[in-house]
Amino acid sequence: MNKSIWELETIINGRDSLKENIQCDILIVGAGISGIILGYLLSLENKDVVIIEANTIASGTTKNTTAKISAQHSLIYHNLLCKIGKEKAKLFYEGNNLALNTFEEIINKEKIDCDFERRDSFVYSLRNNKKIDKEFKAYKKLNIKGEIVNEVGLPFKVYKALVMPDQACFNPLKFIKSISKNLKIYEHTKMIKIRDKTIITDNNYEIKANKIVIATHFPIIDDYGYYFLKQHQDKSYLLALKNANPVKGMYIDENIKNGFTMRDYKDYLLFGGFSHKTGSKSDEFFFKKLEKEAHKYFKDCEIVCKFSAQDCMSLDHMPYAGIYSKKSTDVFVLTGFNKWGMTGSMLGSLIVKDLIDGKSNKYSKLLSPSRVNLLASTCNFTKNALNSVYGLFVKRIIMKRKDVIELNKNDSLIIKYKKKYIGIYKDENEEVYMVDVRCPHLGCILSFNKEERTYECPCHGSKFDYKGNLISSPSIYNAKKYKL
Ligand SMILES: Cc1cc2nc3c(=O)[nH]c(=O)nc-3n(C[C@H](O)[C@H](O)[C@H](O)COP(=O)(O)OP(=O)(O)OC[C@H]3O[C@@H](n4cnc5c(N)ncnc54)[C@H](O)[C@@H]3O)c2cc1C
């Protein structure tokens, strides 16, 4: 049930882990959609590329995406127009359009069967507000094709919608399976350190490379770049429904926090929504709410799977793609996709490929990780800075030792004992696991997610299983484990 529809439909063959020290020209760390697309583009130029992946190919956020390939990005162009100006806002649209067309070109050229389909993309509003009109005005100023409609074919009434025609969707794992087949990838090989141009892996091997690309979703080098101040992670939820009325296009509510996102895939309706900062709220609550709404609008539907994921939200709502930091000109990064990582990772990869080749790229300045868009960024920067220390001081759900006796199966308590914060988890066989819930990344106190049985960082979104094993970055270490 907790697998995504893409995982149920697609199996990607496993790869060996690294078993020796190696050298290569370009090392990509992370085999999500961004790392794999970049690897593929570089392989077309016969570059000597190696990819390492802490877990398995596409096992991070990519496997739990809705996989709309769209330049629409909900409501963004009015905001960009006001905050970064017409020229840059137009460039952002063009770049995303290029990314969309590049997906289609690759799929046609390689004859990839990944259920790619062109579809119209709708952002709708349920309330009488001016947001859709303002976005439409921005479309006109930026010469973006689109129109306002009142009827969109959803099982509830919308006030207004803005349609961007001819966008697309696909099965991301089928796409990745195909373009990764000839790439040199080592799975279960985690980068834990970088020293000059050498990476050290968790199995103690070294990889020397001339260029290194960090495509780990949330960047894992904290000594420079300071991505923990430039972005945070937001979570959303998805269900795959059977026996739900089909929908023609791809839909998203302008109210990202409380609204829905929808698209069909084969006989399934992907029905999702809600958005909140990772680690700040309970998954159980949101899944229950989403299931209730699914049954309300699609009466006979059957829930085939439910899954959730988190994505990196940048300061100005555009990705970071380029040189990791001015201090490290041979290290590159792909991140900050704001839940639009299909087009984002394609555009970002095109940029990073050109930078690696020493070529100029029309979009590189726009998405440069060291850009400063003051108007668009200041408020989010302050929030992220406060957020970075939030979990250091907050004292949540800290229990007394006597409560541990009453711990339910498949539940966790967090206690403070001799200045340590300890998460205690009891599994279905009454086996008890204890882990240090100070995040190994920057020390925030993790919260427990009952639905997934994971500990999550409310500051930067690192995730660990109940035994303390790392699931997602920016931490590179497991949580410390204690014996009972
Ligand atoms: C609910 C939801 C729905 C979405 N829907 C859409 C959509 O419809 N359209 C769209 O465009 N975008 C969508 N997105 C966004 C998109 O899915 C993501 O932006 C994208 O998948 C991120 O890809 P990635 O390669 O950056 O990260 P990931 O897929 O997370 O890949 C990063 C990889 O790096 C590996 N890694 C981490 N640390 C290390 C290390 N130390 N060493 C080695 N490997 C490491 C991880 O194991 C992981 O496999 C959605 C996001 C969410 C949360």
The ligand as a Gaussian input file, in Angstrom:
#p B3LYP/6-31G(d) Opt

LIG

0 1
 C        4.343000      14.842000      -3.687000
 C        5.196000      15.405000      -4.795000
 C        4.688000      15.467000      -6.088000
 C        5.482000      15.990000      -7.112000
 N        4.958000      16.082000      -8.362000
 C        5.698000      16.634000      -9.350000
 C        5.161000      16.780000     -10.665000
 O        4.024000      16.425000     -10.942000
 N        5.957000      17.368000     -11.604000
 C        7.218000      17.789000     -11.326000
 O        7.864000      18.347000     -12.200000
 N        7.760000      17.623000     -10.097000
 C        7.035000      17.053000      -9.118000
 N        7.573000      16.902000      -7.878000
 C        8.983000      17.229000      -7.664000
 C        9.929000      16.135000      -8.152000
 O        9.383000      14.859000      -7.882000
 C       11.278000      16.284000      -7.456000
 O       11.710000      17.612000      -7.596000
 C       12.338000      15.370000      -8.071000
 O       11.884000      14.046000      -8.090000
 C       13.628000      15.484000      -7.273000
 O       14.589000      14.706000      -7.898000
 P       16.074000      14.649000      -7.335000
 O       16.881000      13.884000      -8.296000
 O       16.510000      16.026000      -6.986000
 O       15.942000      13.924000      -5.916000
 P       15.758000      12.397000      -5.521000
 O       14.814000      11.690000      -6.386000
 O       15.460000      12.386000      -4.054000
 O       17.188000      11.782000      -5.783000
 C       18.318000      12.059000      -4.981000
 C       19.079000      10.761000      -4.780000
 O       20.306000      11.039000      -4.107000
 C       20.594000       9.959000      -3.250000
 N       21.511000      10.409000      -2.193000
 C       21.243000      11.230000      -1.150000
 N       22.348000      11.405000      -0.392000
 C       23.334000      10.682000      -0.975000
 C       24.703000      10.448000      -0.658000
 N       25.276000      10.984000       0.440000
 N       25.450000       9.659000      -1.480000
 C       24.867000       9.087000      -2.594000
 N       23.573000       9.265000      -2.926000
 C       22.815000      10.052000      -2.131000
 C       19.230000       9.566000      -2.702000
 O       19.230000       8.243000      -2.192000
 C       18.327000       9.766000      -3.908000
 O       18.110000       8.561000      -4.630000
 C        6.794000      16.413000      -6.835000
 C        7.302000      16.356000      -5.545000
 C        6.516000      15.864000      -4.523000
 C        7.069000      15.859000      -3.148000

